[in-house]
């Protein structure tokens, strides 16, 4: 089945129709999505700045990561379901939007970056308490900041590409 | 029939050349300011939340509230400054549209309150 037909069918699912026809539900998803972005990106940025050695160099990376993770998870629980909810009713058209495509690609890269960092981190126990981190950690922090900022930029611009 | 009246300052701002220039800006200029606004918001909100939660005894307990404040203050203020400046641009570009919206005025009051708290 061609991709276009698939997304057209997604847009006619019962849940897509309910979301698309309800003005208040759709606006609510919009607000939830933004609050989730603030939580997710804000908490990730603090960990990234620690990886770069800019802030909290006196606190171990393990403590920072462990204690900020609940915020990141809360943000993700808000942002992903609401994002899917915003996508569903518009699926038939919006999948062709190049900025949405860029956002999905950036999200995948950001996810790969998280995975690669944790794989790397798990093999270096000495990093968890070091004040200054090696270049691998600083690269992970810098690329995470850039990728998440780019994801937000692409996401915000989706609405301007008509 | 009575016309809606606005405070003189709002009328003056809405009719200013600056407001006219901003309003005539390219759509991508609007998009850029909205994007910058969102990035500033994420930075200010994320960093202030970590401090607020710590004051409640949650989150980053490995650090004291004073230490968190010292570390995150520059980013919080940078984010707030970016959000306020880009927000001012967006407001000036469409003064009457925003002023007519009651939710916007609520936002303005809350914004002034929280900006004063930061000082």
Interface residues (C-beta under 8 A of the other chain):
Chain A: X34 X37 X38 X39 X41 X42 X43 X45 X46 X49 X55 X56 X58 X59 X60 X63 X64 X67 X68 X70 X71 X149 X152 X153 X156 X157 X160
Chain B: X27 X28 X30 X31 X34 X35 X38 X39 X41 X42 X43 X45 X46 X47 X49 X50 X53 X59 X60 X61 X62 X63 X67 X71 X72 X75
